Amino acid sequence: MASGANNEFELKGLSVSKGIAHGEAFVMLNTDFKVPVYEIKPSDKERERERLQTAIIRAREDILKVKAELSESVGEAEAAIFDAHLLVLEDVAILQETFGMLERENFNVEYCYSCAVDKFIGAFEKIDDPFIRERIADLKDVSKRVIDKMLGRSTLNMGILSDPLILVSSDFAPSDFALVDKSKILAIITEKGSQTSHTAILSRSLGIPCIVGVEGVAEKVSTGQFLLVDGYNGNIVANPTENTLRHYTELESVHREVQKLFDSALPMPSSTLDGEQFELFINISGAADIPQAMENYAGVGLFRTENFFLDMGAFPDEDAQYEAYAAAVKAAKGKPVVIRTLDLGGDKNLSLMKMVNKEENPFMGYRAIRFCLDHKDCFKQQLRAILRAGALGPVKILLPMICSIREVERARGMIEEAKEDLRKEGKAFDSNIQVGSMIEVPSAALTIDIIAKASDFISIGTNDLIQYILAVDRVNDMVAHLYEPTHPAVIRIIDHVVRRAQQAGIPVSVCGELAADPTFCSLLLGMGIRQFSMSAKSVGEIKYLLRKISLKQAVDLRNDVMALTRSRHVISRLRSFHYEIMQSK
């Protein structure tokens, strides 16, 4: 029950997993343990190597156990997060650096190992992007586990705690889930983290409310203190009064009923009130992300293949890629699957692209189609695998970060070469596969009429497009407030792309976050978008909303918004429209 002894106060953070919870806090102290350093005899170095190798074996056993538990409770796709931990555990560069120092110096192996890890962390911290920050978290998590094994340290097993708790931590790592009976986690609150962090992903999969980015929460909250967590709005209330608890209990009940209402739309026809048809596709990172009830979805609008490469930690061969793509095609049960070619570089896959280290601005550097066209052997391997998967069901190829028609033409030339190779080898493939261009760069958006001449379809990636239009790094705290999807420039460019694609007579879809934004989807429909792609969990809400409006209403909304000159006016118009629709019967 709520505590009346202390005054109620609030904390604010970023909600990354929805839901409301209340209960006692358990503050996990992330104290930094100083690794001991001492001299050893040269004759002891072989024994030191064996100590590290034994620790790695034991750490691997722990990670595999955690992965198996999560595979059973939340699914293989989410548990695959720990594949990255296994790759870090056996990273050749870290081991070489460790053993090199052990040979040069007469220090104990755990100290050499910690120095090697610190060197890599220092290099990664110079790169300001979310993916590398998550890799730093993996490296810290895994290295701590290895060092604990060498030092014989054990971590508090929270599974022994009998009561459900709200976990509070400066940085809750994925492996921390192994310390907890997951049925006893009411909510998770951390100082660090992001919408795409591994902890956020696992929390959403487990249905645990989670708020990150709460400054100083580990110092401001005490173990045993009663908390209320609002995972919808990012609010935390310490020492809530009975009235506050009652308010949030009612709010949670309303949210659950609303979600049931949204989910009821899943099996319904995808059409507006006046009969305009639309299609809702899903974004995936692998076959495991495809729902069983595929009849409720139009197909896979975006298969992010780079995640498969990231999990592998190396360039998988053609057969391994074919198996991954084929599994997705089979799971789609005859529905189309759009497979995006490698979007490596920028914020993805430092270990596979050494020169990312040297780039001052990797988001605008050597990535995606630029990388693929320069690495023809790797690119052609992927194209062959996709073409072969196309023999099993409807598949399309999507080219990322296109800037000019020349890139599309070069990629299509390599696709034709791959077809010819497969034809000579007598392997089955889709000879008529469609090839589309992803519009996420202003140069492509403004020359869409030219790019459309070499494309069978267009897909708008709003996440990067908005970032590039506004020159705003959305993960940079100093300018994140300037990341405005409702900026008139963003609205006009998206509208321009849709209209020019329609004039060219080719389909156009939206696969970025705006497709799943309930306040934005009606505007996209009014602009002419009929194909939306999003996470499977978002489909119910978007389908429910689009079924409640007419095409005329959406077009009128588009015309109103196009006349507005301030972002705040656009937001106000979209929100009022959304409110009116939700209130209508």
C-alpha positions in Angstrom: 0.0 0.0 0.0 1.0 3.6 -0.4 3.3 5.1 2.2 1.9 8.1 4.1 5.1 8.8 6.1 6.9 10.5 3.2 5.8 13.2 0.8 4.8 12.2 -2.7 7.3 13.3 -5.4 7.7 12.6 -9.2 10.5 11.7 -11.5 10.5 11.8 -15.3 12.1 9.6 -17.9 11.6 8.0 -21.3 9.0 5.3 -21.6 10.3 2.3 -23.6 7.8 -0.3 -22.6 4.1 0.4 -21.8 2.1 -0.5 -18.7 1.5 0.7 -15.2 2.9 -0.9 -12.0 3.2 -0.1 -8.4 5.2 -1.8 -5.5 8.4 -1.6 -3.5 11.6 -0.6 -5.1 14.8 -2.7 -5.1 17.9 -0.5 -5.9 20.6 -2.5 -7.7 23.8 -0.9 -6.8 26.2 -0.8 -9.9 29.4 -0.3 -7.9 32.6 -0.3 -10.0 34.9 -3.0 -8.6 38.6 -2.2 -9.1 40.4 -5.0 -10.8 43.4 -6.0 -8.7 46.9 -5.7 -10.2 50.0 -7.6 -9.2 53.1 -9.0 -10.7 53.5 -12.6 -11.6 56.4 -14.8 -12.5 57.1 -15.5 -16.2 56.7 -19.2 -15.4 53.1 -18.5 -14.3 51.9 -17.0 -17.6 50.7 -20.3 -19.0 48.6 -20.8 -15.9 47.2 -17.3 -16.3 46.1 -18.0 -19.9 44.3 -21.1 -18.7 42.5 -19.0 -16.0 41.1 -16.7 -18.6 40.1 -19.5 -20.9 38.4 -21.3 -18.0 36.6 -18.1 -17.1 35.4 -17.6 -20.7 34.1 -21.2 -20.8 32.1 -20.7 -17.5 30.8 -17.3 -18.7 29.7 -18.9 -22.0 27.8 -21.5 -20.0 26.0 -18.8 -18.0 25.1 -16.8 -21.1 23.8 -19.9 -22.9 21.6 -20.7 -19.9 20.1 -17.2 -19.8 19.5 -17.4 -23.6 17.7 -20.7 -23.2 15.5 -19.4 -20.4 14.5 -16.3 -22.4 14.0 -18.4 -25.6 11.4 -20.3 -23.7 9.7 -17.3 -22.0 9.8 -14.6 -24.7 10.9 -16.3 -28.0 14.1 -16.9 -29.9 14.2 -13.5 -31.6 14.4 -11.6 -28.4 16.8 -14.1 -26.8 19.1 -13.7 -29.8 20.3 -10.5 -28.1 22.7 -12.8 -26.2 24.3 -13.9 -29.4 26.0 -10.6 -29.4 27.3 -11.3 -25.9 28.7 -14.7 -27.1 30.5 -12.9 -29.9 32.0 -10.3 -27.5 33.1 -13.2 -25.2 35.2 -14.8 -27.8 36.3 -11.6 -29.7 39.7 -12.4 -31.2 40.9 -8.8 -31.1 40.3 -8.5 -27.3 42.0 -11.8 -26.6 45.0 -10.9 -28.8 45.3 -7.6 -26.9 45.1 -9.4 -23.6 47.6 -12.1 -24.4 49.9 -9.6 -26.0 50.0 -7.5 -22.8 50.5 -10.7 -20.7 53.6 -11.5 -22.8 55.0 -8.0 -22.6 54.3 -7.4 -19.0 54.4 -9.4 -15.8 50.8 -8.6 -14.6 48.0 -10.9 -13.7 45.7 -11.9 -16.5 42.5 -10.3 -15.2 44.3 -6.9 -15.1 45.6 -7.5 -18.7 42.0 -8.4 -19.8 40.5 -5.3 -18.2 43.1 -3.1 -19.8 42.3 -4.6 -23.2 38.6 -4.1 -22.7 39.1 -0.5 -21.5 41.1 0.2 -24.7 38.2 -1.0 -26.9 35.6 0.9 -24.8 37.7 4.0 -25.1 37.8 3.7 -28.9 34.0 3.0 -29.1 33.1 6.0 -26.9 34.6 8.4 -29.5 31.8 7.3 -31.9 28.5 9.1 -31.1 25.7 6.8 -32.2 23.2 4.6 -30.4 24.3 1.2 -31.9 27.9 1.6 -30.7 26.7 2.7 -27.3 24.7 -0.6 -27.0 27.8 -2.5 -28.0 29.7 -0.7 -25.2 27.1 -1.9 -22.8 27.5 -5.5 -24.1 31.3 -5.3 -23.7 31.0 -4.0 -20.1 28.5 -6.6 -19.2 30.4 -9.6 -20.7 33.8 -8.5 -19.4 32.4 -8.0 -15.9 31.1 -11.6 -16.0 34.5 -12.9 -17.1 36.4 -11.0 -14.5 33.9 -12.1 -11.8 34.6 -15.7 -12.8 38.4 -15.2 -12.5 38.1 -13.5 -9.1 35.5 -16.0 -7.8 33.0 -13.2 -7.2 29.3 -13.9 -7.2 26.5 -11.5 -7.9 23.4 -11.2 -5.8 20.8 -13.7 -7.1 17.6 -11.7 -6.9 15.6 -14.9 -7.5 15.8 -15.5 -3.8 13.6 -12.5 -3.1 10.1 -13.6 -2.5 8.1 -10.5 -3.3 7.5 -8.8 -6.7 9.6 -5.7 -7.0 10.3 -2.6 -9.1 14.0 -2.8 -10.1 15.9 0.4 -10.0 19.4 0.6 -11.5 21.8 3.0 -13.1 22.1 0.6 -16.0 20.2 -2.6 -16.1 22.0 -5.0 -18.4 20.4 -7.8 -20.4 22.3 -10.4 -18.4 20.7 -9.0 -15.2 17.5 -10.8 -16.3 19.3 -14.0 -15.3 19.5 -12.8 -11.7 15.8 -12.3 -11.4 12.7 -14.5 -11.4 11.1 -12.6 -14.2 7.6 -13.2 -12.9 8.6 -11.0 -9.9 9.7 -8.0 -11.9 6.9 -5.4 -11.7 8.8 -2.7 -13.6 12.3 -1.5 -14.5 13.7 2.0 -14.1 17.2 3.0 -15.2 19.3 6.1 -15.5 20.8 4.9 -18.8 19.2 3.3 -21.9 17.3 4.2 -25.0 14.2 3.1 -27.0 16.4 0.6 -28.9 18.5 -0.7 -26.0 18.5 -4.4 -25.4 16.8 -3.9 -22.0 14.0 -2.0 -23.7 13.5 -4.8 -26.3 13.4 -7.5 -23.6 11.1 -5.5 -21.4 8.6 -5.0 -24.2 8.8 -8.7 -25.1 8.1 -9.7 -21.5 5.4 -7.1 -21.1 7.2 -5.3 -18.2 6.8 -1.5 -17.9 10.2 0.1 -18.3 11.4 3.7 -18.1 14.9 4.8 -19.0 16.9 8.0 -18.8 15.7 8.9 -15.2 18.6 11.1 -14.0 19.9 10.2 -10.6 17.1 7.6 -9.9 19.5 5.2 -8.1 20.3 8.0 -5.6 16.8 9.5 -5.3 15.0 6.2 -4.6 15.7 3.8 -1.8 15.2 0.1 -1.5 11.8 -0.6 0.0 10.3 2.7 -1.1 6.9 2.5 -2.6 6.8 3.5 -6.3 4.2 3.9 -9.0 5.5 3.5 -12.6 3.6 4.9 -15.6 5.1 3.2 -18.6 2.8 5.1 -20.9 4.0 8.6 -20.2 7.4 8.0 -18.5 6.3 9.1 -15.1 7.5 7.7 -11.7 5.7 8.7 -8.5 7.5 7.9 -5.2 5.3 7.6 -2.1 2.1 7.9 -4.0 -1.1 8.8 -2.1 -4.2 6.7 -2.3 -5.8 9.1 -4.7 -2.8 8.9 -7.0 -2.9 5.1 -6.9 -6.6 5.1 -7.6 -6.1 7.4 -10.6 -3.5 5.3 -12.2 -5.4 2.0 -11.6 -8.3 3.5 -13.5 -5.9 4.7 -16.2 -4.5 1.2 -16.7 -7.9 -0.3 -16.9 -8.8 2.1 -19.7 -5.6 1.3 -21.6 -6.3 -2.4 -21.5 -9.8 -1.9 -22.8 -8.6 0.3 -25.6 -5.9 -2.3 -26.6 -8.6 -4.9 -26.8 -10.6 -2.6 -29.0 -7.6 -2.1 -31.3 -6.9 -5.8 -31.5 -10.5 -6.5 -32.5 -9.8 -4.7 -35.8 -7.0 -7.2 -36.8 -9.2 -9.7 -38.7 -11.4 -6.9 -40.2 -11.1 -5.8 -43.8 -8.5 -3.1 -44.5 -10.7 -0.4 -45.9 -11.8 3.1 -44.9 -15.4 4.1 -44.3 -15.9 4.9 -47.9 -14.3 1.7 -49.2 -10.7 2.9 -50.0 -8.4 -0.1 -49.6 -5.1 0.1 -47.7 -2.5 -2.5 -46.7 -0.7 -3.0 -43.4 2.7 -4.8 -43.5 5.1 -5.7 -40.7 8.8 -4.9 -40.2 11.0 -7.8 -39.1 14.6 -8.7 -38.4 14.1 -12.4 -39.0 11.5 -15.2 -39.4 11.0 -15.4 -35.6 9.3 -12.0 -35.7 6.5 -13.1 -38.1 3.2 -13.8 -36.2 1.4 -17.1 -36.6 -1.8 -15.4 -37.6 -0.3 -14.0 -40.8 -3.7 -13.6 -42.3 -4.1 -10.4 -40.3 -1.2 -8.8 -42.1 -0.6 -7.9 -45.8 2.9 -9.3 -45.7 6.4 -8.3 -44.7 7.1 -4.7 -45.7 10.7 -4.6 -44.4 13.1 -7.4 -43.6 16.2 -5.7 -42.0 18.9 -8.2 -43.2 21.7 -6.3 -41.4 20.5 -7.6 -38.1 21.2 -11.2 -39.2 24.8 -10.1 -40.1 25.2 -8.3 -36.8 24.2 -11.4 -34.9 26.7 -13.5 -36.9 29.5 -11.0 -36.3 30.8 -11.8 -39.8 29.6 -12.0 -43.3 27.5 -15.2 -43.5 27.9 -17.2 -46.6 25.2 -17.5 -49.3 23.7 -20.7 -48.0 23.3 -19.3 -44.4 21.7 -16.2 -45.8 19.4 -18.2 -48.1 18.2 -20.3 -45.1 17.4 -17.1 -43.1 15.5 -15.5 -46.0 13.8 -18.8 -47.0 12.5 -19.2 -43.4 10.9 -15.8 -43.5 9.3 -16.5 -46.9 7.8 -19.7 -45.6 6.6 -18.1 -42.4 4.9 -15.4 -44.4 2.6 -18.1 -45.9 2.4 -16.8 -49.4 2.3 -13.1 -48.4 4.9 -10.8 -50.1 8.3 -10.3 -48.3 10.3 -7.1 -49.0 14.0 -7.9 -48.2 16.2 -4.8 -47.8 19.8 -5.3 -48.8 22.5 -4.6 -46.3 22.2 -1.3 -44.5 25.6 -1.7 -42.8 27.7 1.2 -41.8 26.9 4.4 -40.0 25.6 3.1 -36.7 25.9 -0.6 -37.5 28.6 -3.2 -37.4 31.9 -1.7 -36.5 33.6 -5.1 -36.4 32.7 -5.8 -40.0 33.7 -2.3 -41.3 37.0 -1.2 -40.0 37.0 2.2 -41.6 33.9 3.3 -39.6 36.5 3.9 -36.9 38.0 6.7 -39.0 34.8 8.4 -39.9 33.9 11.6 -38.1 30.2 11.4 -39.2 29.4 7.8 -40.0 25.7 8.5 -40.5 26.6 10.4 -43.7 29.5 8.2 -44.6 30.4 4.8 -46.0 27.2 2.8 -45.5 24.3 0.9 -47.0 24.3 0.9 -50.9 27.6 2.7 -51.0 29.3 0.0 -49.0 27.6 -2.8 -51.0 28.5 -1.4 -54.4 32.2 -1.2 -53.3 32.1 -4.8 -52.0 30.7 -6.6 -55.0 31.5 -10.2 -53.9 29.6 -9.7 -50.6 26.8 -7.9 -52.2 26.4 -10.5 -54.9 26.3 -13.3 -52.3 23.3 -11.6 -50.7 21.6 -10.9 -54.0 21.9 -14.6 -55.0 20.5 -15.7 -51.6 17.5 -13.3 -52.0 16.9 -14.4 -55.6 16.9 -18.1 -54.5 14.5 -17.4 -51.7 12.2 -15.8 -54.3 11.6 -19.2 -55.8 9.7 -20.1 -52.6 7.3 -17.2 -52.6 6.7 -13.6 -53.5 9.9 -11.6 -52.7 11.0 -8.1 -53.5 14.4 -6.4 -53.2 14.7 -3.0 -51.5 17.9 -0.9 -51.9 18.7 1.4 -48.9 20.0 4.9 -48.8 19.7 5.6 -52.5 21.0 9.0 -53.5 20.8 8.8 -57.3 19.5 6.8 -60.2 23.1 5.7 -60.9 23.2 3.7 -57.7 20.0 1.9 -58.6 21.2 1.1 -62.1 24.5 -0.3 -60.8 22.7 -2.4 -58.2 20.2 -3.7 -60.9 23.2 -4.6 -63.1 24.6 -6.7 -60.3 21.2 -8.4 -59.8 21.2 -9.3 -63.5 24.7 -10.8 -63.1 23.6 -12.8 -60.1 20.6 -14.1 -62.1 22.9 -15.2 -64.9 25.2 -17.0 -62.5 22.3 -18.9 -60.9 20.9 -19.7 -64.3 24.2 -21.3 -65.4 24.4 -23.3 -62.1 20.9 -24.5 -62.6 19.6 -23.1 -59.3 16.0 -22.0 -58.9 15.4 -18.3 -58.5 12.8 -15.6 -59.2 13.7 -14.2 -62.6 11.1 -11.4 -62.4 11.9 -10.1 -58.9 10.9 -6.5 -58.3 13.5 -4.0 -57.2 12.6 -0.9 -55.1 14.4 2.1 -53.8 14.3 3.4 -50.2 13.9 7.1 -50.0 15.6 8.4 -46.9 18.0 11.0 -48.3 16.8 14.5 -49.5 18.6 14.2 -52.8 16.6 11.1 -53.6 13.3 12.7 -52.4 13.8 15.7 -54.6 14.7 13.6 -57.7 12.1 10.9 -57.1 10.8 11.3 -60.7 14.3 10.3 -62.0 14.9 7.4 -59.5 11.4 6.1 -60.2 12.4 5.3 -63.8 14.8 2.6 -62.5 12.5 1.4 -59.6 9.6 -1.0 -59.5 8.4 0.5 -56.2 9.3 3.1 -53.6 9.6 2.8 -49.8 9.9 6.0 -47.6 12.2 5.5 -44.6 11.0 8.4 -42.5 13.4 7.9 -39.6 16.5 8.9 -41.5 14.7 11.1 -44.0 13.5 13.4 -41.1 17.0 13.4 -39.6 18.7 14.4 -42.9 16.1 17.0 -43.9 16.4 18.8 -40.5 20.1 18.2 -40.0 19.3 16.9 -36.5 20.9 13.9 -34.9 17.9 12.5 -33.0 20.1 10.8 -30.4 22.0 14.0 -29.6 20.5 15.4 -26.4 21.5 18.9 -27.3 19.4 19.0 -30.5 16.9 16.1 -30.1 14.1 18.6 -29.4 14.6 19.8 -33.0 13.7 16.4 -34.4 10.2 17.4 -35.6 8.3 15.0 -37.9 5.7 17.7 -38.2 8.1 20.4 -39.5 6.6 21.8 -42.8 9.7 20.8 -44.7 9.2 17.1 -43.7 5.5 17.3 -44.6 6.1 18.8 -48.0 8.9 16.5 -49.0 6.9 13.3 -48.0 3.9 14.7 -50.0 6.2 15.4 -53.0 7.6 11.9 -53.0 4.2 10.3 -52.8 2.8 12.4 -55.7 5.8 12.0 -58.0 5.7 8.2 -57.4 2.0 8.1 -58.2 2.7 10.1 -61.4 5.3 7.6 -62.3 2.7 4.8 -61.8 4.7 2.9 -59.2 3.6 1.9 -55.6 4.9 3.9 -52.7 4.9 2.8 -49.0 6.1 4.2 -45.7 8.2 1.9 -43.5 9.5 4.3 -40.9 8.2 5.1 -37.4 5.6 7.6 -38.8 3.7 4.6 -40.4 2.9 3.4 -36.8 2.2 6.9 -35.4 -1.6 7.1 -34.7 -1.6 10.8 -35.0 0.2 10.7 -38.4 -1.3 7.8 -40.2 -4.4 9.6 -41.4 -2.3 12.3 -42.9 -0.2 9.7 -44.8 -3.4 8.2 -46.1 -4.6 11.6 -47.3 -1.3 12.2 -49.1 -1.9 9.0 -51.0 -0.1 6.3 -49.0 -1.9 3.0 -49.2 0.8 0.7 -47.9 2.1 1.1 -44.3 4.8 -1.1 -42.7 5.4 -1.3 -38.9 6.0 -3.6 -36.0 3.3 -6.3 -35.7 2.2 -4.9 -32.3 1.3 -1.5 -33.9 -1.0 -2.9 -36.6 -4.1 -3.2 -34.6 -4.2 0.4 -33.5 -3.4 1.8 -37.0 -6.0 -0.5 -38.7 -8.6 0.5 -36.1 -8.0 4.2 -36.8 -7.9 4.0 -40.6 -11.1 2.0 -40.6 -12.9 4.8 -38.7 -12.2 7.6 -41.3 -13.2 8.2 -44.9 -10.7 9.0 -47.7 -12.3 12.4 -48.0 -11.6 13.2 -44.4 -8.0 12.2 -44.8 -7.6 14.3 -48.0 -9.1 17.3 -46.3 -6.7 16.8 -43.4 -3.8 16.7 -45.9 -5.0 19.9 -47.5 -5.3 21.7 -44.1 -1.9 20.6 -43.0 -0.1 21.6 -46.2 -1.3 25.1 -45.7 0.2 25.4 -42.2 3.5 27.1 -41.6 4.4 26.2 -38.0 5.2 22.8 -36.6 3.2 23.4 -33.5 0.1 24.2 -35.7 0.6 20.9 -37.6 0.8 19.0 -34.3 -2.4 20.7 -33.0 -4.3 19.9 -36.2 -3.2 16.3 -36.2 -4.0 15.8 -32.5 -7.5 17.4 -32.8 -8.3 15.2 -35.8 -7.1 12.1 -33.9 -9.2 13.1 -30.9 -12.3 13.6 -33.1 -11.9 10.2 -34.7 -11.4 8.4 -31.4 -14.5 10.1 -30.0 -16.7 9.2 -33.0 -18.8 6.1 -33.0 
